[in-house]
Amino acid sequence: MTTHHRAEPARGEGPRRRRQIFDATLEALARDGFESMTIEGIAEKSGVNKTTIYRWWPSKSALLGAALIDAPLLDLPMPDTGHLRGDLEHLVDGLVRLLTTQPSGAVAQSVLGAAVGDPGLATYIQGFFADRLAREQVVIDRAVARGELPPDTDTMTLMDLLAGAVWLRAVFRRLPLDDDFARRTVSTVLDGVRPS
Amino acid sequence: MTTHHRAEPARGEGPRRRRQIFDATLEALARDGFESMTIEGIAEKSGVNKTTIYRWWPSKSALLGAALIDAPLLDLPMPDTGHLRGDLEHLVDGLVRLLTTQPSGAVAQSVLGAAVGDPGLATYIQGFFADRLAREQVVIDRAVARGELPPDTDTMTLMDLLAGAVWLRAVFRRLPLDDDFARRTVSTVLDGVRPS
């Protein structure tokens, strides 16, 4: 019965239908906002009893923190194409798909909109971005090992440039992203823009 | 009396205390949201009669569209340092200041948060970003004329990479931006990241 006494399950642990619970949590946040979303509603949507949720996550905050990191809706698989350019283009394409298809796009944008309006959510968003950066580090480490990047590469700057360009184009500007977007964007960051 | 019949004043025209009206409009949007903000409240805050506002902008939408583009709060002066690197570093530093000092940071973030939650505002945000890109084009045109950039430079991609990196770091990650941030970020985009 030790699970009853843990504040939060370790990553990857959790009840049956854990992934459904996480997606339902983010959908509830996007639809209702953090104040109005309820554990009851999330339980019903994900097909579990609310006591199951409370057993693993003692509060809405704890559940949201876990959902942001592990919800399938916001999951971007890490590519391993054998070269940096291919890996980064896959990452950019994946983020484009995440932000421009539904329901993931609406959820990601609403979560961020909610965090902007509610500083209390900012900590969870920070945790989400820190987790994603840690996952992305493996792509950079492999590129350094292959000699494609210098060992002191600033992973956060590299990733923020690329992800930021996707957010600006797809969400802020609401412009269509053509098939060549990932290639052009990655090429600018890898090769620079000065005349050769 | 022709002004009574114009739907919207041309850019730069408008009543006395025009700039105060625009800043008050964005502050009201950030504080109250688009549905709740009122012309009356904006008039009171900016020290004019509400009929003055209605004479120039017949609706809240028209006023917001004009305010986003011309409010002093969101104004970033275009630099002219004589070289591209200096100009881009000034632009990045300016956006960092805009997003991380108050009240401009809270206003910019709230406007974007509101637009994410209200697709009806998206058109105004699009107009804002299109206007800023048009202003930034002069920086790129000068760099092309000096031979610092190829003539087919993709201005939007260049600007979205830089502005996106600022948004990611300052707003999404909520991490402090050190004094070297602009130099590093611009250097990555201009010079690329591959080992020399």
HADDOCK unambig.tbl for C-alpha pairs under 7 A between the chains (distance, minus, plus):
assign (segid A and resid 109 and name CA) (segid B and resid 116 and name CA) 6.22 0.50 0.50
assign (segid A and resid 110 and name CA) (segid B and resid 116 and name CA) 6.43 0.50 0.50
assign (segid A and resid 110 and name CA) (segid B and resid 117 and name CA) 6.43 0.50 0.50
assign (segid A and resid 113 and name CA) (segid B and resid 113 and name CA) 4.10 0.50 0.50
assign (segid A and resid 113 and name CA) (segid B and resid 114 and name CA) 6.95 0.50 0.50
assign (segid A and resid 113 and name CA) (segid B and resid 116 and name CA) 5.89 0.50 0.50
assign (segid A and resid 113 and name CA) (segid B and resid 117 and name CA) 6.66 0.50 0.50
assign (segid A and resid 114 and name CA) (segid B and resid 113 and name CA) 6.95 0.50 0.50
assign (segid A and resid 116 and name CA) (segid B and resid 109 and name CA) 6.21 0.50 0.50
assign (segid A and resid 116 and name CA) (segid B and resid 110 and name CA) 6.39 0.50 0.50
assign (segid A and resid 116 and name CA) (segid B and resid 113 and name CA) 5.88 0.50 0.50
assign (segid A and resid 117 and name CA) (segid B and resid 110 and name CA) 6.44 0.50 0.50
assign (segid A and resid 117 and name CA) (segid B and resid 113 and name CA) 6.68 0.50 0.50
assign (segid A and resid 125 and name CA) (segid B and resid 172 and name CA) 6.89 0.50 0.50
assign (segid A and resid 126 and name CA) (segid B and resid 172 and name CA) 6.93 0.50 0.50
assign (segid A and resid 126 and name CA) (segid B and resid 173 and name CA) 5.03 0.50 0.50
assign (segid A and resid 126 and name CA) (segid B and resid 174 and name CA) 6.87 0.50 0.50
assign (segid A and resid 129 and name CA) (segid B and resid 173 and name CA) 6.34 0.50 0.50
assign (segid A and resid 148 and name CA) (segid B and resid 194 and name CA) 6.28 0.50 0.50
assign (segid A and resid 148 and name CA) (segid B and resid 195 and name CA) 6.80 0.50 0.50
assign (segid A and resid 149 and name CA) (segid B and resid 193 and name CA) 6.80 0.50 0.50
assign (segid A and resid 149 and name CA) (segid B and resid 194 and name CA) 5.29 0.50 0.50
assign (segid A and resid 149 and name CA) (segid B and resid 195 and name CA) 5.59 0.50 0.50
assign (segid A and resid 150 and name CA) (segid B and resid 194 and name CA) 6.98 0.50 0.50
assign (segid A and resid 150 and name CA) (segid B and resid 195 and name CA) 5.38 0.50 0.50
assign (segid A and resid 157 and name CA) (segid B and resid 185 and name CA) 6.72 0.50 0.50
assign (segid A and resid 160 and name CA) (segid B and resid 164 and name CA) 6.94 0.50 0.50
assign (segid A and resid 160 and name CA) (segid B and resid 165 and name CA) 4.72 0.50 0.50
assign (segid A and resid 160 and name CA) (segid B and resid 168 and name CA) 5.88 0.50 0.50
assign (segid A and resid 161 and name CA) (segid B and resid 161 and name CA) 4.87 0.50 0.50
assign (segid A and resid 161 and name CA) (segid B and resid 162 and name CA) 6.37 0.50 0.50
assign (segid A and resid 161 and name CA) (segid B and resid 164 and name CA) 6.07 0.50 0.50
assign (segid A and resid 161 and name CA) (segid B and resid 165 and name CA) 4.58 0.50 0.50
assign (segid A and resid 162 and name CA) (segid B and resid 161 and name CA) 6.37 0.50 0.50
assign (segid A and resid 164 and name CA) (segid B and resid 160 and name CA) 6.94 0.50 0.50
assign (segid A and resid 164 and name CA) (segid B and resid 161 and name CA) 6.05 0.50 0.50
assign (segid A and resid 164 and name CA) (segid B and resid 164 and name CA) 3.49 0.50 0.50
assign (segid A and resid 164 and name CA) (segid B and resid 165 and name CA) 5.15 0.50 0.50
assign (segid A and resid 164 and name CA) (segid B and resid 167 and name CA) 6.92 0.50 0.50
assign (segid A and resid 164 and name CA) (segid B and resid 168 and name CA) 5.98 0.50 0.50
assign (segid A and resid 165 and name CA) (segid B and resid 160 and name CA) 4.71 0.50 0.50
assign (segid A and resid 165 and name CA) (segid B and resid 161 and name CA) 4.56 0.50 0.50
assign (segid A and resid 165 and name CA) (segid B and resid 164 and name CA) 5.16 0.50 0.50
assign (segid A and resid 167 and name CA) (segid B and resid 164 and name CA) 6.92 0.50 0.50
assign (segid A and resid 168 and name CA) (segid B and resid 160 and name CA) 5.89 0.50 0.50
assign (segid A and resid 168 and name CA) (segid B and resid 164 and name CA) 5.98 0.50 0.50
assign (segid A and resid 172 and name CA) (segid B and resid 125 and name CA) 6.91 0.50 0.50
assign (segid A and resid 172 and name CA) (segid B and resid 126 and name CA) 6.95 0.50 0.50
assign (segid A and resid 173 and name CA) (segid B and resid 126 and name CA) 5.05 0.50 0.50
assign (segid A and resid 173 and name CA) (segid B and resid 129 and name CA) 6.33 0.50 0.50
assign (segid A and resid 174 and name CA) (segid B and resid 126 and name CA) 6.89 0.50 0.50
assign (segid A and resid 185 and name CA) (segid B and resid 157 and name CA) 6.73 0.50 0.50
assign (segid A and resid 188 and name CA) (segid B and resid 189 and name CA) 6.29 0.50 0.50
assign (segid A and resid 188 and name CA) (segid B and resid 192 and name CA) 6.91 0.50 0.50
assign (segid A and resid 189 and name CA) (segid B and resid 188 and name CA) 6.30 0.50 0.50
assign (segid A and resid 189 and name CA) (segid B and resid 189 and name CA) 5.16 0.50 0.50
assign (segid A and resid 189 and name CA) (segid B and resid 192 and name CA) 5.15 0.50 0.50
assign (segid A and resid 189 and name CA) (segid B and resid 193 and name CA) 6.67 0.50 0.50
assign (segid A and resid 190 and name CA) (segid B and resid 192 and name CA) 4.54 0.50 0.50
assign (segid A and resid 190 and name CA) (segid B and resid 193 and name CA) 5.10 0.50 0.50
assign (segid A and resid 190 and name CA) (segid B and resid 194 and name CA) 6.01 0.50 0.50
assign (segid A and resid 191 and name CA) (segid B and resid 191 and name CA) 6.72 0.50 0.50
assign (segid A and resid 191 and name CA) (segid B and resid 192 and name CA) 4.35 0.50 0.50
assign (segid A and resid 191 and name CA) (segid B and resid 193 and name CA) 6.79 0.50 0.50
assign (segid A and resid 191 and name CA) (segid B and resid 194 and name CA) 6.93 0.50 0.50
assign (segid A and resid 192 and name CA) (segid B and resid 188 and name CA) 6.91 0.50 0.50
assign (segid A and resid 192 and name CA) (segid B and resid 189 and name CA) 5.15 0.50 0.50
assign (segid A and resid 192 and name CA) (segid B and resid 190 and name CA) 4.54 0.50 0.50
assign (segid A and resid 192 and name CA) (segid B and resid 191 and name CA) 4.36 0.50 0.50
assign (segid A and resid 192 and name CA) (segid B and resid 192 and name CA) 3.85 0.50 0.50
assign (segid A and resid 193 and name CA) (segid B and resid 149 and name CA) 6.79 0.50 0.50
assign (segid A and resid 193 and name CA) (segid B and resid 189 and name CA) 6.68 0.50 0.50
assign (segid A and resid 193 and name CA) (segid B and resid 190 and name CA) 5.11 0.50 0.50
assign (segid A and resid 193 and name CA) (segid B and resid 191 and name CA) 6.80 0.50 0.50
assign (segid A and resid 194 and name CA) (segid B and resid 148 and name CA) 6.25 0.50 0.50
assign (segid A and resid 194 and name CA) (segid B and resid 149 and name CA) 5.29 0.50 0.50
assign (segid A and resid 194 and name CA) (segid B and resid 150 and name CA) 6.98 0.50 0.50
assign (segid A and resid 194 and name CA) (segid B and resid 190 and name CA) 6.01 0.50 0.50
assign (segid A and resid 194 and name CA) (segid B and resid 191 and name CA) 6.94 0.50 0.50
assign (segid A and resid 195 and name CA) (segid B and resid 148 and name CA) 6.79 0.50 0.50
assign (segid A and resid 195 and name CA) (segid B and resid 149 and name CA) 5.60 0.50 0.50
assign (segid A and resid 195 and name CA) (segid B and resid 150 and name CA) 5.40 0.50 0.50
